[in-house]
Every structure is written in structure tokens, then in C-alpha cells.
Amino acid sequence: MSNPFVQIVELLDPKQPLKKFFNLSKLEDVRYARLPFSIRVLLEAAIRNCDEFLVKKGDVENILNWKVVQHKNVEVPFKPARVILQDFTGVPAVVDFAAMRDAVKKLGGDPEKINPICPADLVIDHSIQVDFNRRSDSLQKNQDLEFERNKERFEFLKWGSQAFKNMRIIPPGSGIIHQVNLEYLARVVMDQDGYYYPDSVVGTDSHTTMIDGLGVLGWGVGGIEAEAVMLGQPISMVLPEVVGYKLLGNPQPLVTSTDIVLTITKHLRQVGVVGKFVEFFGPGVAQLSIADRATIANMCPEYGATAAYFPVDDVSIAYLVQTGRDKEKVMCTKKYLEAVGMLRDFKNSSQDPDFTQVVELDLHTVVPCCSGPKRPQDKVAVSDMKKDFETCLGAKQGFKGFQIAPDRHNSVVKFNFEGCDFELAHGSVVIAAITSCTNTSNPSVMLGAGLLAKKAVEAGLTVKPYIKTSLSPGSGVVTYYLRESGVMSYLSQLGFDVVGYGCMTCIGNSGPLPEAVVEAITQGDLVAVGVLSGNRNFEGRVHPNTRANYLASPPLVIAYAIAGTIRIDFEKEPLGINASGKTIFLKDIWPTRNEIQAVERQFVIPGMFKEVYQKIETVNESWNALDAPSDKLYTWNPKSTYIKSPPFFDGLTLALQTPKTIEDAYVLLSFGDSVTTDHISPAGNIARNSPAARYLTSRGLTPREFNSYGSRRGNDAVMARGTFANIRLVNKFIDKQGPQTIHFPSGETLDVFDAAERYKQAGHPLIVLAGKEYGAGSSRDWAAKGPFLLGVKAVLAESYERIHRSNLVGMGVIPLQYLPGEDAGTLGLTGRERYTIIIPEKLQPQMNVQIKLDTGKTFHVIMRFDTDVELTYFHNGGILNYMIRKMAS
């Protein structure tokens, strides 16, 4: 059927008769001009893709009628312009695509139908680790090790880039996915198939939202959902409420963009924006660079929103020029956005649209701050850091407590490192990492760190040699301007050599600490500290030996590294004493905003971006030398411990199976609040005493060859054993932290995987009990795939993180939610009962279902299939099964 909105199609330029666009201004509907700019993007996609099948005219009307419909839980389809993946989530996606081709062939279909329809970019940035630091050859050595560990994965990805159309691979060593997206991949306006339309993207990484800072609507989705989008399916989403976040005033001279985003994160957590869009407006936005906006948008998952959108304005257009984009395309971009009413002037309040709710922040009230010690929303003013940490030491075990006995607060452990004697205490900094797309994409904070390093070196300050310092830029552009501006040598002198281009410490790829340091921490049971310029600091994520981790701006990372402890009040205590005996305070070396801006204007130039990005796909010689097979069907190697055909489609038939009641399920694990995907599906090192380690050892590998969980996401045997394997897991059945549970039939305490295997062999279904925010954190598909393989049929929680709930649905695991006002405590649930979950024949979105316990108690819960499309996926046993049946038939 032809598009019912074809009458509003126009030429953008009469000189280009083959380039058209849907002119939304010609809708002649007064509601359009009142829509939030983010909703206008959804509207344009619905109009352009309207076929009365996947996208209907009624969907367009619902979006236009957003002001009325937003509160009614109405489902709308959205077809993003692009998909972006990183390698941790990209490898399992390509594995699934390869396995889906096999499955379609077995069902009699054409396997080459399994092919991305929506353009997809995969950036390899999650594999490199900080194995070497504080040496000039750290980068080369870490990259060599990366290829040694991941050669098989990389060969597989290279096969995928050749076997699948519409899939581009950005090789390792190029940068961090979101910074590469911001500086290079993002179009702002698409020019494809004869049409101009707004760029939009979904990604298999929760921080995909960073691109919202440039005016490209984007957010993270589960790997499973992303695969469906790549195959041409729309995302089915509930039309969101939009919180208008009004920025006023100017930041104080010493405040960084990191301080602003940590302040906003805490504020919006308090407001409550889960499942909503946040759209920034007000005169204060005009004071922020695109890098500042991108920093704020990057941490959107930490404040819980779906997207954190900054509409395109003239600053956005100027950024496209600054980063070396084609000037003619930039002119078309601006012309298109003006034509459809999507170019914003933040100083013009008459352009302000309607919002669900408006909250404000005066940028002048922001003060320098950090967040921690265990969550990104727990902001602490720098002036309060010492006092706050010392309070946390003695506080009850929790997000703000370590429960250290008062008589041990000042414990000191002496140790020897490289022939010199040192001391460690609670609060000692042992990791200081300038890392993560959140900050390394921002020249102001990176140059600020470089200028601070220069002044520190000139003042005679040093960093203790046992502290693991590192600098992992988000792209080659950062190294370029740090070197050209003359500050790189000073960073190196303080130990902040470039160690790699990737996420590294921010995702737990922090590498080993010196043995002497680990022994001292263990001996004193010390709360050692990591300070990083990242976006996540959940317990157990950064490093197993840093129980406290603080997010901070790059200059503050260096400051705390020099101090060597978090227990310092910078306003009253000196950073250090130089060789001349002079006390140096942080204020003596902190660069002013004017200093930083002067250097940025001189050294961050378009030629830099062009030079780096014009060779990004060919510059890595190790990648170029990889030999990948050319077959359209992948030849699985049974000896591989990295790439394995998953069992998800074993026994799949064209006929649907009727969903059945889950009878007499045991509870595998019982959790409290804020269980993250880091707890469910670790991405760090594989512990030597874990089920995954035992499996790899049985395959002939040594501990040195284990690599990380993230690197082995293409092997279900490893990932199933790594599910719930986090050493900081708090299971209510066990009286200490650790990846264990009780196997109730025998009463034995076992590793979670081993207990699940026992249940599976006996034919017992499993469920998981949880509190609020179950599945918070990174958008890991294995946090749903892993429990599925363990035999978990349902999760019962008080609330869910959006992406994780979607992933559970995608795997056919039922997300159940307690009724309002109820939880395990109010219902008297211990988790030792057996649960029968009644699944009716006729299902409806968000319907109540009954649970019966073996004790005779019954209660009702909400079945969190939120849309009819999600119910369709459930009836098929998951989204991938649905796509296979569709392609095969």
C-alpha cells in the first residue's frame, strides 16, 4: 500500500529532483508546533514509514496527539535510522545472525534473508585491557595482547562484515563507540534512498544516549531487540512522557561538565524519569558546547531516562563543521531542519514546546563534585568527600556503607613496591583512570586535565608509583590535540600514558593491580579506592580489590592520584610538598576556564578530525592482516572457546507452542534492590575458582588465557556459567557476598550455575525474586540469555530497568511485577516456597496473573508484557524465534 502521507512530500532543493522529504510543516495541524522536538522525530519516522501494516495512520495520530495520549500507556512503532553495536554485544548479535541463518535453512527457507536491512555499525572498543601502564609502549603492548586474546573473535567479526550486507565494522584501536558515533558516524540528517530525514539510532549499549547531545535521538536497547531492528522490524514502545529540563545561568569558573552531569544525575533520580524522555531547553543550553551536552546525555541511563535530548541548534551545526563533516551536507542538514521546524533557538522561549513536567537547574549553583562510592547517582561535593568517605567507612553495609569497625578506621598496612616502602590505608587510591566516552569526548575536561598535569609537574608534584594510572582516549583525535597542545608529556610524567583506545577501566577492563598492593589490601581488609572519569561505579565493576569507586572529572582524577587518598580536604590540606618543601594546594594548579578555552580554540580543529577519521577503517594493520572465511553460512569450530553455535533455536519448528503454566518452580536466587546487569552477567575477569574457569580449564586453557567474560560472549557455555557469578552478589539465602545459592532439595550451598544444573537435571523450573530496579546498568543481552539457559522461567521484581525488562521479554523469560504497595516482605515470602504461576490461554498486555505457593498462599502480580507485540514474541518463545519463523515462511 502507498504511503497515505505522500501529499506532503516535497523537494528540498529544486536542483536535486531525486532528493525529497516529508514536510511535516505541511500537515497543517496546530498540534505539531507544540510537540517536544524529540516527539517530532518519532512523528516523522511514523509518517515516512506509514504502510498501514507495521506503521498505521492511527499511530501517526497518536503521536500527533501526544499531549493527550502520553498518560494512556499507548503503544507506537518506531523505526530508527541506524543501529550501532560494540563488540561485547556485537559478537553475540553476529553469532545469533549466523545461527539464525542455520535455523532458517533447516526450516526450508533462504538463509540469506537473515541480513541487516537497517544500516548497522559495529565499533570494536570493549576488548582492550589495561595490562600495561606507566610506560611509553603501553599502547602497543596492550593492543598486541588484545589481538592475541581476541584473534578468533576478531576473525569472526571480520567474517560478519563480509557475509552480511549493510554492516560496517570499525576496527579495534579506533576509539570508543559513542565518541566515534559523535565525531564521525552521526549524520544528524540522513540522506538515504532518495529522502532526507532525521538521523536516529538505537544501540546495544545503554550509553547510546550520548548522541542525543548532538540532536540525534538515540537510546540503548537490548541486543535481542537491536537484532530485530536490523532485520527491518520497528521498535514497539509506549509513547513516553517528556520531562522538560530547563537550564539557566552560567557555570562557575571552576566547574566542569562532569560536575554538571553528576548534579543532573542526582537531581533527575530524585525527580523520577524512568521510562521517560528528558528534553533540555532554556537559555543555559546555549552556554554549553556539544561536548558538554554529550557528557550530560551520556549519563542518561544513570538518571534512568530513556533519552536525554538536546534539539539541534546552530551550535550543533557548527560542531559538524568543526569535526570535519562535508560542508555541503551540513548546509543541507540545516536547510532540512529549518523546513520541518526542528532547528532550535534555545534563547527564543516562543519555541518552547509543551512538556509533561518542567524542572529547572541554575548552572551557577553547580559545585565541583564526585559520585560514589558505589552508585553514579550518589553525588558528593568535593569539599565533603573526606567527611563523606569516613562516614561511609563505619556505616551499615549498603550503597553508602562498608561497616568497618571504628577501631579499624585508621588501620595502616606497610608494604614494599619496587624496592621502596609505602603504606596503604582505608581510602588509599590504587586506581586512577582517565577513561570512558563520558569525559574523553570533551576537549574542555581533557585539556583541563592536561593543563593541570603540566602545572603539577612544574610545581614538583608526583604520583606514587604503585597507583595504577591510565589514560584511554575515546578517539585518536584526543591524543592528537593533547600532543599538539604540548600537555601529553606532562600527563606521561604523572603516569597517565595512553594505554589504549577503548572503554577499558570504565567497564572493568582495568587489568591487574601489583601483587604487593593486592596483598596489602587483603591483609588489612582495606577499603581501597578507584577514581575514574567514567559513568559506572557499581560494586565489583571497576576492580575486585577496589570496594570504593568514585566518578570524577579528568582533572580531579589526577588530583586524587597525586594526593594518593580520597581522605583529603583540598580546601584545607595541600596536595603535596615539592622537593623545595613548598606546600602545593589544588587551587594553585587548577586551570581556569579561560585558559582551557584558549587552548581548545587553538588546537581542536577540523583538519584533526579529517586526518584521523579518513583512515579509521584501514589504519589497524593487525586487523587488515586477519584472514576471515568468505562463506555465507558460518563454519562453527567445535574446538573454539570463543565462538559457539547457541542452543536457542534447537528443536525450533514453524508451529507455535501454547504457553504453559509454570508449576512448582524453585527460587534460584532472592535479591534486594538495585541488582545490576553487572551482578547478573559480569563483564570483568573470570575468577579462577568459578564454574566458567573450571569449564575453560577442562578445555585445556590456562588462567592466563581465560580473558574476560565480555570477550567470551560468543560462547554460551562460558556465559551460562558466568551468569550470577559476580563476587559482590548479595543473595538473601546466603549470609555473605558471593556467587552462591542454596539448592533446596539437598540443602547444599553451591555455585549458582551448579545449583541451576541440578534443578534442570531434575526437571524443576526456576524463578528469581528481586526488589526495585532489577537489571539496572549496562544493556547486556546475556543478563537475559544467561538466566534463560539456567532454566529461569520468570523473574518477580518490584520494578525493572527498561532495557533489561525488554531483554527478558526477548528471550521468553516472563517479567512479573508485584502489585503497587506489595513486595516480598509484605507478602511474607521467604523464597524457600515453590511457586506455581498460572498462565491463562488468552493474554493481554500488563494483565494480572495468579501465583500459588506450596504453602497454600495465593496472590496476584502484573505480567509485564507491555504491548501486543511483546505478547507475540512471548508466544513465539522470544523475538529471535519470531523472526526465524517469519523469514522461513
ABEGO torsion letter per residue (X at the ends): XBBAAAAABBBABAABAABBBBBAAAAGBAAAAABBAAAAAAAAAAAAABAGBABBAAAAAAAAAAAAAAAAGBBBBBBBABBBBBAAAAAAAAAAAAAAAAAAAAAGBBAAABBBABBBBBBBAAABBBABBGBAAAAAAAAAAAAAAAAAAAAAAAAAAAABBGBBBBBBGAEBAAAAAAAAABAGBBBBGGBBBBBBBBBABAAAAAAAAAGBBBBBBBAAAAAAAAAGBBBBBBBBBBBBBBBBEBBBAABBAAAAAAAAAAAAAAAGABGBBBBBBEAAAAABBAAAAAAAAAAAAAAGBABBBBBBBAAAAAAAAAAGBBAAAAAAAAAAAAAAGABBBAABAAABBBBABBBBBBAAABBBBBBOAABAABBBBAAAAAAAAAAAAABBBEAABAGBBAAAAABBBBBBBGGBBBBBBBGBBABBBBBEAAAAABAAAAAAAAAAAAAAAAAGBBBBAABBBBBBBABAAAAAAAAAAGAAAAAAAAGBBBAEBEAEAAAGAAEBBBAAAAAAAAAAGBBBBBBBABABABBGAABAABABBBBBBAAAAAAAAAAGBABBBAAABBABBBAAGBBBBAAAABBBAAAAAAAAAAABBAAAAAAAAAAAAAABAAAAABBBBABABBBBBAABAABBBBAAABGBBABBBBBBBBBGBBBABBBBBGBBAAAABBABBBBAABAAAAAAAAAGBBAAAAEBAAAAAABAAAAAAABGABAABBBAABABBEBBBBBAAAGBBBBAAAAAAAAAAAGBBBBBBBBBGBGBEBBBAAAAAAAAAAGBABBBBABBBAAAAAAAAAAGBBBBBBBBGBBAAAAGBAGABBBBBBBBABBBBGBBBBBBBAAGBBBBBBBBBABAAAAAAAAAGEAAAAAAAAAAX
